[in-house]
């Protein structure tokens, strides 16, 4: 009888943990779907240039003062 109760409690604990994990997963899925429908757009002004450099691994946004042609030499 002792073996029965330990097995029963182990199964009950597994059921509770599985329900919590599935619940958290479903909340994350619903939050992801909710963010797909949000219409927030980052505020980017006109004539701005996004410059990516490999040295610093950071992105800087600078205001374009003049238009120039981007080619492979720059």
N, C-alpha and C positions, 0 to 999 in steps of 0.2 A: 504494500500500500504506500510505503514511503517513496518508492520509485514512481508511482503514479502521480503523486502530488508534485514532485520535482519536475516531471515531464510536463504536467499540466501548467505549472507556473512558468516554465520556460517557454511554452507555446503562447501563453497569454502575454508574456513580456515581448515576444517576437511580434505578436499581433499589434500591440500598442506602438512599438517602435516603427513597424512598417506603416501604420496609419499616419504617424507623425511625419515620416519621410515622404510619403505620397502627398500629404497635405501641403508640406513646404514646396514640393515640386510643382504642384498645381498652382499654388500662389505665385511662384516665379513665372510659370507659363502665362498666367493671366496678366501679370505685370508686364511681361514682354509684349503681349498682344496689345495691352493698353498703351504702351509707348509707341507702337506703330501708328496709332491713330492720333497721336498728339501732333499739332501743327506748329510747333515752335521752330523757328528758323533763326540761325545765328545772325546777328546784326553785323553785316559787312558793308562798309561804305563803298561807293563807286570809286574806281581807279585805285584800288589797293592791290598790292602784289604780295603773294605768299612766297617767301624764299625759304627753301629747305637746304640746309648745309649738312654735309656728312661729318664734318669735324666736330661741331658742337652737338649734333643730334637734336637740335631744337628748331622750331619753326618761328620765324619772325615775320611780322606783317609790317610792311612799310608803305607809306603813301607814295604813289607814283607821281613824280613831278613832270615827267615827259614820257612819251611813248617811244620805246625802242624795240627793235626786232630781236627776238630771242633765237639764238642759233646754237650750234654745238660748241662754239668757241668760247661762250661765256660761262 
